[in-house]
Amino acid sequence: MFSRLTFHHTRNLGRRLVHSKRTVLSGIQPTGVPHLGNYLGALSNWVKLQETSNPHDDLLFMIVGWHALTLPQDPKELAASRWDMLATLLAIGLDPKRSIIFHQDHNQDHLELGWLMNCLSPVGKLFRMTTWKSRIATSRNAEESDVDESLLNAGLLTYPSLQAADILVYRATHVPVGEDQTQHLELTRDLAEAFNRTFKSDCPLFPLPTQVDTPTRRILSLKDPTAKMSKSAPDVRSRILLTDTPSQIQTKIRGAVTDTILGVTYDPNKRPGAANLLNILAACTNEDVGVVAARYESKGHKELKNDVAEAVIELLRNPQEEFARIREERVYLVQVADDGARKAKELSNETMRHVRDRLGLC
């Protein structure tokens, strides 16, 4: 994500070098403990972004409770998961003094703008979104071809419209998301353009957000290396949770699906299981996957799995210790959430004032 993109856009004004302020936003659902794919693909890169961004940039990281409701949730489990997710974000190194960390459902501006985005979103385009089918399929342990509209609720269909509102309500300029969210970000840009075109003023209200890709290859299921690692997959052995013990991590890695071919090579198409383990190891050690793969050409899957398990255990050691400590500090968590919501509303309230004015609802 960070090596491929220059975050601090600059322009020369006479002899001065001016940095354009960016607003960066991303979010994660509070549905269960984050897994290794979440950590390597998004969370650790949020921390890197926090460390490398310009001090004048706004960084917003949210826990998207309303999005979680698009699939059935147990209220008690959801309530606990919301706080656990906040504790996780702090445990991995996000700093509430530098970044705005908040619960999406603590800011009603998301819903108000979400309704407007629904009014601008063509239903046909929403039906063509691929995420609703994949989410239903994953939750039911089924193939996407087995999913039809009878299983679709309105919230899941309009999920991308609310996601667009999440981004636009802060007039975000950069959005770090996975490749599976590209389609949603394209819709967000379309809706921003539609609003700017339909409700004109002296200048466009919404910028067109830029997708920020992660350099880490997508981490796949340990039991089905053709699908991404998911918190909602029925088989708990398919994912490594940030709270898993060393023994659990070793057991899950040992049981990861590979193949019967001798030697280890990196071939995501023909050998997805081995490639997935190599990607995990490369991400843990911060090495190029090709360099890692070369070390195992004359070795077997057993040796690879042992090394992957050891690397994952070491990677998660400090975040796990911090998580265990912070999750017990409820007063602190409430304070962080309240402060984050207040700061987020300061930004979104200004956006919604302009939105209502242009709509004639002021």
C-alpha positions in Angstrom: 0.0 0.0 0.0 2.6 2.5 1.1 5.5 1.8 -1.3 3.3 2.1 -4.4 1.5 5.4 -3.5 2.9 8.8 -2.7 0.6 10.0 0.1 1.7 13.6 0.4 0.6 15.2 -2.9 2.5 18.4 -3.4 2.5 21.4 -5.7 4.9 24.2 -6.1 3.8 27.8 -5.4 6.7 30.1 -6.0 9.4 28.9 -3.7 7.1 27.2 -1.3 6.3 23.5 -1.4 2.6 23.0 -0.3 1.3 19.7 0.9 -2.4 19.0 0.1 -4.2 17.8 3.1 -5.7 14.3 2.8 -8.6 12.7 4.6 -8.1 9.0 4.9 -10.9 6.7 6.0 -11.4 2.9 6.4 -13.5 0.6 8.5 -13.9 -2.9 9.8 -17.0 -4.8 11.0 -17.3 -5.8 14.6 -18.4 -9.4 13.8 -16.1 -11.5 15.9 -12.4 -11.3 16.7 -10.3 -10.1 13.7 -8.4 -12.8 11.9 -4.9 -12.9 10.4 -6.1 -11.8 7.0 -7.6 -8.7 8.6 -4.4 -7.9 10.4 -2.0 -8.4 7.5 -4.3 -7.0 4.9 -5.7 -3.9 6.6 -5.0 -3.3 10.3 -1.2 -3.4 10.2 -1.3 -1.1 7.2 -3.5 1.4 9.1 -0.7 1.6 11.7 1.9 2.1 9.0 -0.3 4.9 7.5 -0.6 6.5 10.9 3.2 6.5 11.2 4.0 7.8 7.7 1.2 10.3 7.0 1.5 14.1 7.0 0.7 15.5 10.5 -2.0 17.7 8.8 -3.9 14.7 7.3 -7.1 13.5 8.9 -7.1 9.8 9.6 -10.4 8.1 10.5 -10.8 4.4 11.4 -14.3 3.2 12.2 -16.0 0.1 13.5 -19.0 -0.3 11.2 -21.8 -1.7 13.4 -24.6 -0.8 11.0 -23.0 -2.9 8.2 -22.8 -5.9 10.5 -26.6 -5.8 10.7 -27.0 -6.8 7.1 -26.6 -10.4 8.3 -28.3 -11.8 11.4 -26.4 -11.0 14.6 -26.8 -12.1 18.2 -27.3 -8.8 20.1 -25.2 -9.8 23.2 -22.4 -11.1 21.0 -22.5 -8.0 18.8 -22.3 -5.7 21.9 -19.2 -7.6 23.1 -17.6 -7.7 19.7 -17.9 -3.9 19.3 -15.8 -3.3 22.4 -13.4 -6.1 21.5 -12.8 -4.6 18.1 -12.1 -1.2 19.6 -9.6 -2.8 22.0 -8.0 -4.6 19.0 -7.5 -1.4 17.1 -5.7 0.1 20.1 -3.8 -3.0 20.8 -2.2 -3.1 17.3 -1.0 0.4 17.7 -3.6 2.9 16.5 -3.2 6.0 18.6 -6.4 8.0 19.5 -4.3 11.1 19.9 -3.3 10.9 16.2 -6.2 9.0 14.5 -10.0 9.4 14.9 -11.1 6.0 16.1 -14.9 5.6 16.5 -18.0 3.5 16.2 -19.9 4.3 13.0 -23.2 3.8 14.8 -22.4 6.7 17.1 -22.8 9.2 14.3 -26.2 9.5 12.8 -24.9 11.5 9.8 -23.9 8.3 8.2 -27.6 7.2 8.0 -28.9 10.6 6.8 -26.4 10.7 3.9 -26.9 7.0 3.4 -30.6 7.7 2.6 -29.6 10.3 0.0 -27.1 7.8 -1.5 -29.9 5.3 -1.8 -32.0 7.8 -3.6 -29.2 8.3 -6.1 -28.2 4.6 -6.5 -29.6 2.7 -9.5 -31.2 -0.5 -8.3 -29.7 -2.4 -11.3 -26.2 -1.3 -10.3 -26.8 -2.5 -6.7 -27.9 -5.9 -8.0 -24.8 -6.2 -10.1 -22.6 -5.8 -7.0 -20.9 -9.1 -6.2 -20.5 -8.6 -2.5 -24.0 -9.5 -1.4 -23.8 -12.9 -3.0 -20.4 -13.7 -1.6 -21.4 -12.6 1.9 -24.6 -14.8 1.9 -22.7 -17.7 0.4 -19.9 -17.4 3.1 -22.4 -17.2 5.9 -24.3 -20.3 4.7 -21.2 -22.3 3.7 -22.5 -22.4 0.1 -21.4 -21.6 -3.4 -22.3 -18.3 -4.9 -24.1 -20.1 -7.7 -26.5 -21.4 -5.0 -27.4 -17.9 -3.8 -30.5 -16.1 -5.3 -32.5 -13.0 -4.5 -34.8 -14.8 -2.1 -32.0 -14.7 0.5 -31.3 -11.0 0.0 -32.5 -8.3 2.4 -32.7 -4.6 1.5 -29.9 -3.7 3.9 -27.5 -6.1 2.2 -28.5 -4.8 -1.2 -28.0 -1.2 -0.3 -24.8 -1.9 1.8 -22.7 -0.2 -0.9 -24.8 3.0 -0.7 -24.2 3.2 3.0 -20.5 2.5 2.5 -20.5 5.4 0.0 -22.0 7.6 2.7 -19.4 6.5 5.2 -16.8 7.8 2.9 -18.4 10.9 1.5 -19.8 12.2 4.8 -16.1 13.0 5.8 -15.3 14.0 2.2 -12.5 11.3 2.3 -9.8 11.6 -0.4 -8.1 8.2 0.2 -9.6 4.9 1.2 -7.4 1.9 2.1 -9.5 -1.1 1.2 -9.0 -4.6 -0.2 -9.4 -5.5 -3.9 -12.8 -7.0 -3.1 -14.0 -3.5 -2.3 -13.0 -1.9 -5.6 -16.5 -2.2 -7.0 -17.9 -0.4 -4.0 -15.4 2.4 -4.3 -16.2 2.8 -7.9 -19.9 3.2 -7.0 -18.9 5.8 -4.4 -17.1 7.8 -7.0 -20.1 7.5 -9.3 -22.5 8.8 -6.5 -20.2 11.6 -5.7 -20.1 12.7 -9.3 -23.9 12.4 -9.5 -24.4 14.6 -6.5 -21.9 17.2 -7.6 -23.5 17.2 -11.1 -27.2 17.3 -9.9 -26.8 19.7 -7.0 -24.3 22.2 -8.4 -22.8 25.1 -6.5 -19.6 27.2 -6.8 -17.5 24.1 -6.4 -18.1 20.4 -6.1 -18.9 19.3 -2.6 -17.5 15.7 -2.7 -14.0 14.8 -3.9 -13.6 11.6 -5.8 -11.9 9.2 -3.4 -8.8 7.3 -4.4 -8.4 3.6 -3.5 -5.2 2.8 -1.6 -4.2 -0.8 -2.2 -2.4 -3.0 0.3 1.0 -4.5 -0.7 0.1 -7.7 1.2 -1.5 -10.4 -1.0 -4.9 -11.5 0.1 -4.8 -14.1 2.8 -6.9 -17.1 2.0 -8.9 -19.7 4.0 -6.7 -22.4 5.5 -9.4 -24.9 4.5 -10.4 -23.5 1.1 -7.5 -21.6 -0.4 -9.7 -20.5 -3.3 -11.7 -18.2 -0.9 -10.4 -15.4 1.3 -10.0 -15.9 5.0 -13.3 -14.8 6.6 -14.7 -14.2 10.1 -18.1 -15.5 9.0 -17.0 -18.8 7.5 -18.6 -21.7 9.4 -15.4 -23.7 9.8 -13.4 -22.1 12.6 -10.3 -24.0 11.4 -10.3 -21.9 8.3 -8.9 -18.8 10.0 -6.4 -17.7 12.6 -7.8 -15.3 15.1 -5.8 -12.6 16.8 -6.8 -14.2 20.1 -5.7 -17.8 19.2 -3.2 -19.4 21.5 0.1 -20.7 20.2 -1.3 -24.2 20.4 -4.4 -23.3 18.4 -2.3 -21.5 15.8 0.0 -24.6 15.4 -3.0 -26.9 15.0 -4.7 -24.7 12.4 -1.6 -24.3 10.4 -0.8 -28.0 10.5 -4.3 -28.7 9.2 -4.1 -26.2 6.4 -5.0 -27.6 2.9 -2.0 -28.0 0.6 -1.3 -30.7 -2.1 0.7 -33.9 -2.6 3.3 -32.4 -4.9 6.9 -32.8 -3.6 8.7 -29.6 -2.8 7.3 -26.2 -2.3 6.8 -23.7 -5.1 4.9 -20.5 -5.4 2.0 -21.0 -7.8 -1.2 -19.4 -6.7 -3.2 -20.9 -9.6 -2.0 -24.5 -9.5 -0.9 -24.7 -5.8 -3.1 -22.2 -3.9 -2.7 -23.9 -0.5 1.1 -23.7 -0.6 1.0 -20.2 -2.1 -1.2 -19.0 0.7 1.2 -20.3 3.4 4.1 -18.6 1.6 2.2 -15.4 1.4 1.5 -15.5 5.2 5.1 -16.2 6.0 6.3 -13.4 3.7 3.9 -11.0 5.3 5.0 -12.0 8.8 8.7 -11.6 8.0 8.3 -8.6 5.7 10.0 -10.3 2.8 9.3 -10.8 -0.9 7.3 -14.0 -1.4 9.6 -15.1 -4.2 12.6 -14.9 -1.8 10.7 -16.9 0.8 9.6 -19.5 -1.7 13.1 -20.1 -2.9 14.1 -21.2 0.6 11.6 -24.1 0.5 12.1 -25.5 -3.0 13.9 -28.6 -1.6 11.7 -28.8 1.5 8.3 -30.2 2.3 5.0 -28.8 3.5 5.7 -29.9 7.1 8.7 -27.7 7.4 6.9 -24.8 5.8 3.9 -25.2 8.1 6.2 -25.3 11.2 7.9 -22.1 10.1 4.6 -20.3 9.3 3.2 -21.2 12.7 6.3 -20.0 14.5 6.2 -16.7 12.5 2.5 -16.1 13.2 2.9 -16.8 16.9 5.7 -14.3 17.1 3.9 -11.7 15.0 0.8 -11.8 17.3 2.6 -12.0 20.6 2.6 -8.3 21.4 -0.9 -7.4 20.0 -2.3 -10.3 22.0 -0.7 -9.1 25.3 -2.0 -5.5 24.7 -5.5 -6.7 23.7 -5.8 -8.8 26.9 -4.9 -5.7 28.9 -6.9 -3.1 27.1 -10.2 -5.0 26.8 -10.5 -5.0 30.6 -10.2 -1.1 30.7 -13.8 -0.3 29.9 -13.7 3.2 31.2 -10.8 4.0 28.8 -12.5 2.3 25.9 -15.7 4.3 26.5 -13.6 7.5 26.6 -11.8 6.7 23.3 -15.1 5.9 21.6 -16.8 9.1 22.9 -13.8 11.3 21.9 -13.7 9.6 18.5 -17.4 10.1 17.9 -17.1 13.8 18.9 -14.3 14.4 16.5 -16.0 12.5 13.7 -19.2 14.5 14.1 -17.2 17.8 13.9 -16.2 16.8 10.4 -19.5 15.2 9.2 -21.7 17.9 10.6 -20.0 20.4 8.3 -20.5 18.2 5.3 -24.2 17.6 6.1 -24.8 21.3 6.5 -23.7 21.8 2.9 -25.7 18.7 1.8 -28.9 20.0 3.3 -28.4 23.4 1.9 -27.9 22.1 -1.7 -30.9 19.8 -1.3 -33.2 22.5 -0.1 -33.6 20.9 3.3 -31.9 23.7 5.3 
